Amino acid sequence: MPNTGRFNRREAIMVAAGGLAATSLGLGSAAAQNSVAGAARSETSMTSEDTHPLAPGWHRFTLGDARVTVILDGVRPGEGPHPTFGENQSAEAVGDLMAANRLPRDRFVNFFNVVIVETGGQTVLVDTGFGEGGRANGMGLLRQRMQAAGFQPDDINVIALTHLHGDHIGGLTEDGASAFPNASIVVGRQEMEFWTSDEAKNGPRAENAKAVETKLGPFKDKTRLVEDGGEIVPGMVARAAFGHTPGMLCFEVGSGDKTVVLTADTFSQFVVSFQKPDWHVRFDQDKEAAAETRRRWATKLAESGTPLIGYHLPFPGIGYVQAEGDAFRFVPETYQTLVSG
């Protein structure tokens, strides 16, 4: 899709400075202010690879004794959101919904938010972005940005994969070798069983099945399968979110009395997914199951007030769900984590 960014250099730097302060959950105000100041100093510069004004790089907050860093693997502006979102609706209906939310009727931006969780002495990478295959299109920036955020590839102990689509597994390898040589891999049992099945290999999803074989096959001995409720590392649990793919998982990350849910592609457009959770999404494999999953998780998050991080939501993808009648609304995180304690 074409790049339609229209900000100038000065505006882009202002976006980076204003949108990327590190936040702190459960810290006193002085410590939190120091954290924000340090983040603002370190993250306002834009490298030559940052070719889009909505690509400032990384965002960090603490969750009890855990630390969570969101890294923007890339952005993809283009036409839409119809028919990718609201596939079973008219373009006019989707355009009307966008306009009602002060968004363009026929243009949107997709985001790719990878998460690193540091908890219990483990450093867990949740999904891997596009990797080297996405760099020609301005994506696959995880490795350079995680290094800017203070991580080296060797620091990753565990890679937890929400599901096995290409934009989540592409970064597993680099130049034909493991991109994270010290990491074991955790993936959902149902997800792995589907993508290695004859059905997947010989059906309309054969190309993705081949990518799974290429990216995960060499690491079979380092891969562990989990099911709903399975522990990734202490303080991080897998939860079923089936529908988008046969075995997609969300991850609940908890420390003390604080929790955040990494919702993967459950909510992949910040207006449609919440305000019209029953509308079909083109990339959902089982559309009705995916809609049920959206409603179930939206209800749970709205009732509990638990924050979420969405892989495709506007960077850094952190926010809350608010119930509105028979639907919901996404409320982006602003300063809640900064003053919560």
C-alpha positions as a Markdown table, in Angstrom:
| # | Residue | x | y | z |
|---|---|---|---|---|
| 1 | Met | 0.0 | 0.0 | 0.0 |
| 2 | Pro | 1.3 | 3.5 | -0.7 |
| 3 | Asn | 2.7 | 5.7 | 2.0 |
| 4 | Thr | 0.4 | 8.6 | 2.6 |
| 5 | Gly | 2.1 | 10.4 | 5.5 |
| 6 | Arg | 1.9 | 14.1 | 5.1 |
| 7 | Phe | 3.6 | 15.4 | 8.2 |
| 8 | Asn | 6.8 | 17.5 | 7.8 |
| 9 | Arg | 10.0 | 16.8 | 9.7 |
| 10 | Arg | 9.2 | 19.2 | 12.6 |
| 11 | Glu | 5.7 | 17.8 | 13.0 |
| 12 | Ala | 7.1 | 14.3 | 13.0 |
| 13 | Ile | 9.5 | 15.1 | 15.8 |
| 14 | Met | 6.7 | 16.7 | 17.8 |
| 15 | Val | 4.7 | 13.5 | 17.4 |
| 16 | Ala | 7.6 | 11.4 | 18.7 |
| 17 | Ala | 8.2 | 13.8 | 21.6 |
| 18 | Gly | 4.5 | 13.9 | 22.6 |
| 19 | Gly | 3.5 | 10.3 | 22.1 |
| 20 | Leu | 6.4 | 8.3 | 23.5 |
| 21 | Ala | 6.9 | 9.2 | 27.1 |
| 22 | Ala | 7.6 | 6.0 | 29.2 |
| 23 | Thr | 4.9 | 5.5 | 31.7 |
| 24 | Ser | 4.9 | 3.9 | 35.1 |
| 25 | Leu | 2.3 | 1.8 | 36.8 |
| 26 | Gly | 2.5 | 1.8 | 40.6 |
| 27 | Leu | 5.5 | 4.3 | 40.9 |
| 28 | Gly | 5.4 | 7.4 | 43.0 |
| 29 | Ser | 5.1 | 10.7 | 41.1 |
| 30 | Ala | 8.7 | 11.7 | 41.4 |
| 31 | Ala | 10.0 | 8.4 | 40.0 |
| 32 | Ala | 7.4 | 8.5 | 37.3 |
| 33 | Gln | 8.4 | 12.0 | 36.3 |
| 34 | Asn | 12.0 | 11.0 | 36.1 |
| 35 | Ser | 11.1 | 8.0 | 33.9 |
| 36 | Val | 9.1 | 10.3 | 31.6 |
| 37 | Ala | 11.9 | 12.8 | 31.3 |
| 38 | Gly | 14.4 | 10.2 | 30.5 |
| 39 | Ala | 12.2 | 8.7 | 27.9 |
| 40 | Ala | 11.5 | 12.0 | 26.2 |
| 41 | Arg | 15.3 | 12.7 | 26.0 |
| 42 | Ser | 16.1 | 9.3 | 24.5 |
| 43 | Glu | 13.2 | 8.9 | 22.1 |
| 44 | Thr | 12.6 | 12.1 | 20.3 |
| 45 | Ser | 15.3 | 11.7 | 17.7 |
| 46 | Met | 14.3 | 10.0 | 14.4 |
| 47 | Thr | 16.7 | 7.8 | 12.5 |
| 48 | Ser | 17.0 | 7.7 | 8.7 |
| 49 | Glu | 15.0 | 4.5 | 8.8 |
| 50 | Asp | 12.0 | 6.3 | 10.4 |
| 51 | Thr | 10.4 | 7.3 | 7.1 |
| 52 | His | 6.9 | 7.7 | 8.4 |
| 53 | Pro | 5.8 | 10.3 | 11.0 |
| 54 | Leu | 3.8 | 7.8 | 13.0 |
| 55 | Ala | 6.8 | 5.6 | 13.6 |
| 56 | Pro | 8.5 | 6.9 | 16.8 |
| 57 | Gly | 9.8 | 3.6 | 17.9 |
| 58 | Trp | 9.1 | 2.3 | 21.4 |
| 59 | His | 7.1 | 2.9 | 24.6 |
| 60 | Arg | 7.7 | 1.5 | 28.1 |
| 61 | Phe | 5.8 | 1.2 | 31.3 |
| 62 | Thr | 6.1 | -0.8 | 34.5 |
| 63 | Leu | 3.5 | -3.2 | 35.8 |
| 64 | Gly | 4.1 | -4.0 | 39.4 |
| 65 | Asp | 7.5 | -5.6 | 39.4 |
| 66 | Ala | 7.4 | -6.3 | 35.6 |
| 67 | Arg | 8.4 | -4.1 | 32.8 |
| 68 | Val | 6.6 | -3.9 | 29.5 |
| 69 | Thr | 8.0 | -2.4 | 26.3 |
| 70 | Val | 6.0 | -1.9 | 23.1 |
| 71 | Ile | 8.0 | -1.7 | 19.9 |
| 72 | Leu | 6.6 | -0.6 | 16.6 |
| 73 | Asp | 7.7 | -3.0 | 13.9 |
| 74 | Gly | 6.2 | -0.7 | 11.3 |
| 75 | Val | 3.1 | 1.1 | 9.9 |
| 76 | Arg | 1.2 | 0.5 | 6.7 |
| 77 | Pro | -1.1 | 3.3 | 5.4 |
| 78 | Gly | -3.4 | 2.5 | 2.6 |
| 79 | Glu | -7.0 | 2.2 | 1.4 |
| 80 | Gly | -9.6 | 1.0 | 3.8 |
| 81 | Pro | -10.7 | 0.0 | 6.3 |
| 82 | His | -13.4 | -1.6 | 4.0 |
| 83 | Pro | -13.4 | -4.3 | 2.8 |
| 84 | Thr | -10.9 | -5.7 | 5.3 |
| 85 | Phe | -13.1 | -4.6 | 8.1 |
| 86 | Gly | -16.8 | -4.8 | 7.7 |
| 87 | Glu | -16.4 | -7.3 | 4.9 |
| 88 | Asn | -20.1 | -8.2 | 5.1 |
| 89 | Gln | -21.1 | -4.5 | 5.1 |
| 90 | Ser | -21.2 | -1.9 | 2.4 |
| 91 | Ala | -18.4 | 0.5 | 1.8 |
| 92 | Glu | -20.8 | 3.3 | 2.5 |
| 93 | Ala | -21.7 | 1.8 | 6.0 |
| 94 | Val | -18.1 | 1.4 | 6.9 |
| 95 | Gly | -17.3 | 4.9 | 5.6 |
| 96 | Asp | -20.1 | 6.4 | 7.6 |
| 97 | Leu | -18.7 | 4.8 | 10.8 |
| 98 | Met | -15.3 | 6.2 | 10.1 |
| 99 | Ala | -16.7 | 9.7 | 9.4 |
| 100 | Ala | -18.7 | 9.5 | 12.7 |
| 101 | Asn | -15.4 | 9.0 | 14.5 |
| 102 | Arg | -13.6 | 11.8 | 12.6 |
| 103 | Leu | -11.6 | 9.5 | 10.5 |
| 104 | Pro | -11.2 | 9.3 | 6.7 |
| 105 | Arg | -13.9 | 7.3 | 5.0 |
| 106 | Asp | -11.6 | 5.3 | 2.7 |
| 107 | Arg | -8.0 | 5.6 | 4.1 |
| 108 | Phe | -6.5 | 4.0 | 7.3 |
| 109 | Val | -3.2 | 3.0 | 8.9 |
| 110 | Asn | -2.4 | -0.4 | 10.2 |
| 111 | Phe | 0.1 | -0.7 | 13.0 |
| 112 | Phe | 2.3 | -3.7 | 14.1 |
| 113 | Asn | 3.1 | -3.6 | 17.8 |
| 114 | Val | 5.5 | -6.2 | 19.2 |
| 115 | Val | 5.8 | -6.5 | 23.0 |
| 116 | Ile | 8.7 | -7.3 | 25.3 |
| 117 | Val | 7.8 | -8.4 | 28.8 |
| 118 | Glu | 10.5 | -8.6 | 31.5 |
| 119 | Thr | 9.2 | -10.5 | 34.5 |
| 120 | Gly | 10.6 | -13.0 | 37.0 |
| 121 | Gly | 14.1 | -12.8 | 35.5 |
| 122 | Gln | 12.8 | -13.7 | 32.1 |
| 123 | Thr | 12.7 | -11.5 | 29.0 |
| 124 | Val | 9.8 | -12.6 | 26.8 |
| 125 | Leu | 9.3 | -11.4 | 23.2 |
| 126 | Val | 5.7 | -11.5 | 22.1 |
| 127 | Asp | 5.5 | -12.0 | 18.4 |
| 128 | Thr | 8.4 | -11.0 | 16.0 |
| 129 | Gly | 6.9 | -8.7 | 13.4 |
| 130 | Phe | 7.7 | -9.0 | 9.7 |
| 131 | Gly | 11.5 | -9.4 | 9.9 |
| 132 | Glu | 13.7 | -8.9 | 6.9 |
| 133 | Gly | 11.0 | -9.7 | 4.5 |
| 134 | Gly | 9.1 | -6.5 | 5.5 |
| 135 | Arg | 11.9 | -4.0 | 5.3 |
| 136 | Ala | 11.5 | -3.1 | 1.7 |
| 137 | Asn | 8.0 | -1.8 | 2.7 |
| 138 | Gly | 9.1 | 0.1 | 5.8 |
| 139 | Met | 8.4 | -2.6 | 8.3 |
| 140 | Gly | 10.5 | -5.3 | 10.0 |
| 141 | Leu | 12.1 | -2.7 | 12.3 |
| 142 | Leu | 11.9 | -4.7 | 15.5 |
| 143 | Arg | 15.6 | -5.5 | 15.7 |
| 144 | Gln | 16.9 | -2.0 | 15.4 |
| 145 | Arg | 14.2 | -0.5 | 17.6 |
| 146 | Met | 14.6 | -3.1 | 20.4 |
| 147 | Gln | 18.3 | -2.2 | 20.4 |
| 148 | Ala | 17.4 | 1.5 | 20.7 |
| 149 | Ala | 15.2 | 0.5 | 23.7 |
| 150 | Gly | 18.1 | -1.3 | 25.4 |
| 151 | Phe | 17.7 | -4.9 | 24.2 |
| 152 | Gln | 20.0 | -7.1 | 22.2 |
| 153 | Pro | 18.7 | -10.2 | 20.3 |
| 154 | Asp | 20.7 | -12.4 | 22.7 |
| 155 | Asp | 18.7 | -11.0 | 25.7 |
| 156 | Ile | 15.5 | -12.7 | 24.7 |
| 157 | Asn | 14.9 | -15.9 | 26.7 |
| 158 | Val | 11.4 | -16.8 | 25.4 |
| 159 | Ile | 9.5 | -16.0 | 22.2 |
| 160 | Ala | 5.7 | -16.3 | 22.8 |
| 161 | Leu | 3.7 | -16.4 | 19.6 |
| 162 | Thr | 0.1 | -15.4 | 19.7 |
| 163 | His | -0.6 | -17.0 | 16.3 |
| 164 | Leu | 1.3 | -17.9 | 13.2 |
| 165 | His | 0.5 | -15.3 | 10.5 |
| 166 | Gly | 3.4 | -13.9 | 8.6 |
| 167 | Asp | 3.4 | -10.5 | 10.3 |
| 168 | His | 3.9 | -12.3 | 13.7 |
| 169 | Ile | 6.5 | -14.9 | 12.8 |
| 170 | Gly | 8.5 | -13.2 | 10.0 |
| 171 | Gly | 11.2 | -11.9 | 12.4 |
| 172 | Leu | 12.0 | -15.4 | 13.9 |
| 173 | Thr | 15.0 | -15.6 | 11.5 |
| 174 | Glu | 17.6 | -13.3 | 10.1 |
| 175 | Asp | 19.8 | -14.2 | 7.2 |
| 176 | Gly | 18.7 | -17.8 | 7.4 |
| 177 | Ala | 19.6 | -18.2 | 11.1 |
| 178 | Ser | 17.8 | -17.7 | 14.4 |
| 179 | Ala | 17.2 | -14.0 | 15.0 |
| 180 | Phe | 17.1 | -14.7 | 18.8 |
| 181 | Pro | 19.6 | -17.5 | 19.4 |
| 182 | Asn | 19.1 | -17.8 | 23.1 |
| 183 | Ala | 15.3 | -18.0 | 23.0 |
| 184 | Ser | 12.9 | -20.9 | 23.3 |
| 185 | Ile | 9.6 | -20.6 | 21.5 |
| 186 | Val | 6.1 | -21.1 | 22.9 |
| 187 | Val | 3.1 | -21.5 | 20.6 |
| 188 | Gly | -0.5 | -22.7 | 21.0 |
| 189 | Arg | -1.0 | -26.4 | 20.5 |
| 190 | Gln | -4.2 | -25.9 | 18.3 |
| 191 | Glu | -2.4 | -23.3 | 16.3 |
| 192 | Met | 0.6 | -25.4 | 15.5 |
| 193 | Glu | -1.6 | -28.5 | 14.8 |
| 194 | Phe | -3.6 | -26.6 | 12.2 |
| 195 | Trp | -0.7 | -25.0 | 10.4 |
| 196 | Thr | 1.2 | -28.3 | 10.1 |
| 197 | Ser | -1.9 | -30.2 | 9.0 |
| 198 | Asp | -2.6 | -31.5 | 5.5 |
| 199 | Glu | -5.6 | -29.2 | 5.4 |
| 200 | Ala | -3.4 | -26.1 | 5.8 |
| 201 | Lys | -0.6 | -27.3 | 3.5 |
| 202 | Asn | -2.9 | -28.2 | 0.6 |
| 203 | Gly | -5.7 | -25.6 | 1.0 |
| 204 | Pro | -6.1 | -21.9 | 0.3 |
| 205 | Arg | -3.7 | -21.1 | 3.2 |
| 206 | Ala | -0.8 | -23.2 | 1.8 |
| 207 | Glu | 1.4 | -20.2 | 1.5 |
| 208 | Asn | 1.2 | -19.3 | 5.1 |
| 209 | Ala | 1.6 | -23.0 | 6.1 |
| 210 | Lys | 4.9 | -23.0 | 4.1 |
| 211 | Ala | 6.0 | -19.9 | 5.9 |
| 212 | Val | 5.3 | -21.6 | 9.2 |
| 213 | Glu | 7.4 | -24.6 | 8.1 |
| 214 | Thr | 10.3 | -22.3 | 7.0 |
| 215 | Lys | 10.3 | -20.1 | 10.1 |
| 216 | Leu | 9.4 | -22.6 | 12.9 |
| 217 | Gly | 10.6 | -25.9 | 11.4 |
| 218 | Pro | 14.3 | -25.4 | 12.2 |
| 219 | Phe | 13.4 | -24.7 | 15.9 |
| 220 | Lys | 11.2 | -27.7 | 16.6 |
| 221 | Asp | 13.5 | -28.9 | 19.4 |
| 222 | Lys | 13.2 | -25.5 | 21.0 |
| 223 | Thr | 9.4 | -25.1 | 20.7 |
| 224 | Arg | 6.9 | -25.8 | 23.5 |
| 225 | Leu | 3.2 | -26.1 | 22.9 |
| 226 | Val | 0.7 | -24.7 | 25.4 |
| 227 | Glu | -3.1 | -24.6 | 25.7 |
| 228 | Asp | -5.7 | -22.3 | 27.2 |
| 229 | Gly | -4.5 | -21.5 | 30.8 |
| 230 | Gly | -0.9 | -22.6 | 30.1 |
| 231 | Glu | 1.9 | -20.7 | 31.7 |
| 232 | Ile | 4.4 | -19.0 | 29.4 |
| 233 | Val | 6.7 | -17.9 | 32.3 |
| 234 | Pro | 5.7 | -17.2 | 35.9 |
| 235 | Gly | 3.3 | -14.2 | 35.8 |
| 236 | Met | 2.3 | -14.7 | 32.1 |
| 237 | Val | -0.6 | -17.0 | 31.1 |
| 238 | Ala | -2.1 | -18.0 | 27.7 |
| 239 | Arg | -5.8 | -17.5 | 27.1 |
| 240 | Ala | -7.8 | -18.8 | 24.2 |
| 241 | Ala | -8.8 | -16.3 | 21.6 |
| 242 | Phe | -9.8 | -18.6 | 18.7 |
| 243 | Gly | -11.4 | -17.4 | 15.5 |
| 244 | His | -8.9 | -15.2 | 13.8 |
| 245 | Thr | -6.9 | -18.4 | 13.5 |
| 246 | Pro | -7.8 | -21.8 | 14.8 |
| 247 | Gly | -5.6 | -21.5 | 17.9 |
| 248 | Met | -4.8 | -17.8 | 18.5 |
| 249 | Leu | -3.9 | -16.9 | 22.1 |
| 250 | Cys | -4.0 | -13.8 | 24.2 |
| 251 | Phe | -1.5 | -13.4 | 27.0 |
| 252 | Glu | -2.4 | -12.2 | 30.5 |
| 253 | Val | 0.6 | -10.5 | 32.2 |
| 254 | Gly | 0.3 | -9.9 | 35.9 |
| 255 | Ser | 2.5 | -8.6 | 38.7 |
| 256 | Gly | 1.1 | -8.0 | 42.1 |
| 257 | Asp | -2.5 | -6.6 | 41.6 |
| 258 | Lys | -1.7 | -5.2 | 38.2 |
| 259 | Thr | -2.6 | -7.0 | 34.9 |
| 260 | Val | -2.5 | -6.2 | 31.2 |
| 261 | Val | -3.8 | -8.4 | 28.4 |
| 262 | Leu | -1.9 | -8.7 | 25.1 |
| 263 | Thr | -4.9 | -9.3 | 22.8 |
| 264 | Ala | -3.0 | -10.0 | 19.6 |
| 265 | Asp | -5.5 | -9.6 | 16.6 |
| 266 | Thr | -8.7 | -9.9 | 18.6 |
| 267 | Phe | -9.2 | -6.2 | 18.1 |
| 268 | Ser | -7.4 | -5.1 | 15.0 |
| 269 | Gln | -9.1 | -1.8 | 14.2 |
| 270 | Phe | -9.7 | 0.6 | 17.0 |
| 271 | Val | -13.1 | 1.7 | 15.8 |
| 272 | Val | -14.7 | -1.2 | 14.0 |
| 273 | Ser | -13.5 | -4.0 | 16.3 |
| 274 | Phe | -15.1 | -2.3 | 19.3 |
| 275 | Gln | -18.1 | -0.4 | 18.0 |
| 276 | Lys | -19.1 | -3.1 | 15.5 |
| 277 | Pro | -17.7 | -6.3 | 17.0 |
| 278 | Asp | -20.0 | -8.5 | 14.9 |
| 279 | Trp | -18.9 | -7.1 | 11.6 |
| 280 | His | -16.7 | -9.6 | 9.7 |
| 281 | Val | -13.0 | -9.2 | 9.2 |
| 282 | Arg | -11.5 | -10.5 | 6.0 |
| 283 | Phe | -8.5 | -12.1 | 7.7 |
| 284 | Asp | -10.5 | -13.9 | 10.3 |
| 285 | Gln | -10.5 | -17.6 | 9.4 |
| 286 | Asp | -13.7 | -18.4 | 11.3 |
| 287 | Lys | -15.6 | -15.1 | 11.2 |
| 288 | Glu | -18.4 | -16.1 | 13.7 |
| 289 | Ala | -15.9 | -17.5 | 16.2 |
| 290 | Ala | -13.8 | -14.4 | 15.9 |
| 291 | Ala | -16.8 | -12.1 | 16.5 |
| 292 | Glu | -17.7 | -14.1 | 19.6 |
| 293 | Thr | -14.1 | -13.8 | 20.8 |
| 294 | Arg | -14.2 | -10.0 | 20.3 |
| 295 | Arg | -17.4 | -9.7 | 22.3 |
| 296 | Arg | -16.2 | -12.1 | 25.1 |
| 297 | Trp | -12.9 | -10.3 | 25.6 |
| 298 | Ala | -14.4 | -6.8 | 25.2 |
| 299 | Thr | -17.0 | -7.6 | 27.8 |
| 300 | Lys | -14.4 | -9.0 | 30.2 |
| 301 | Leu | -12.1 | -6.1 | 29.8 |
| 302 | Ala | -14.8 | -3.5 | 30.1 |
| 303 | Glu | -16.1 | -5.1 | 33.3 |
| 304 | Ser | -12.7 | -5.5 | 34.9 |
| 305 | Gly | -11.2 | -2.2 | 33.8 |
| 306 | Thr | -8.0 | -4.2 | 32.8 |
| 307 | Pro | -5.9 | -2.5 | 30.1 |
| 308 | Leu | -5.0 | -4.2 | 26.9 |
| 309 | Ile | -2.3 | -4.0 | 24.2 |
| 310 | Gly | -3.5 | -4.6 | 20.7 |
| 311 | Tyr | -1.1 | -5.7 | 18.0 |
| 312 | His | -2.7 | -3.6 | 15.3 |
| 313 | Leu | -4.1 | -0.8 | 17.3 |
| 314 | Pro | -2.6 | 2.7 | 17.0 |
| 315 | Phe | 0.8 | 2.7 | 18.5 |
| 316 | Pro | 1.5 | 2.0 | 21.3 |
| 317 | Gly | -1.7 | 0.1 | 21.2 |
| 318 | Ile | -2.5 | 0.5 | 24.9 |
| 319 | Gly | -6.0 | 1.3 | 26.2 |
| 320 | Tyr | -9.2 | 0.3 | 27.9 |
| 321 | Val | -12.6 | -0.9 | 26.8 |
| 322 | Gln | -15.7 | 1.0 | 27.6 |
| 323 | Ala | -19.1 | -0.6 | 27.2 |
| 324 | Glu | -21.6 | 1.6 | 25.3 |
| 325 | Gly | -25.0 | 0.0 | 24.9 |
| 326 | Asp | -24.7 | -3.3 | 23.0 |
| 327 | Ala | -21.2 | -2.4 | 21.8 |
| 328 | Phe | -18.0 | -0.9 | 23.1 |
| 329 | Arg | -15.5 | 1.9 | 22.7 |
| 330 | Phe | -11.7 | 1.9 | 22.8 |
| 331 | Val | -10.2 | 4.4 | 25.2 |
| 332 | Pro | -6.5 | 5.0 | 24.5 |
| 333 | Glu | -4.2 | 5.2 | 27.5 |
| 334 | Thr | -3.1 | 8.7 | 28.3 |
| 335 | Tyr | -1.8 | 9.1 | 31.8 |
| 336 | Gln | -3.7 | 6.3 | 33.7 |
| 337 | Thr | -0.6 | 4.2 | 34.1 |
| 338 | Leu | 1.5 | 7.2 | 35.1 |
| 339 | Val | -0.6 | 8.0 | 38.2 |
| 340 | Ser | -2.0 | 4.5 | 39.0 |
| 341 | Gly | -0.6 | 3.1 | 42.2 |
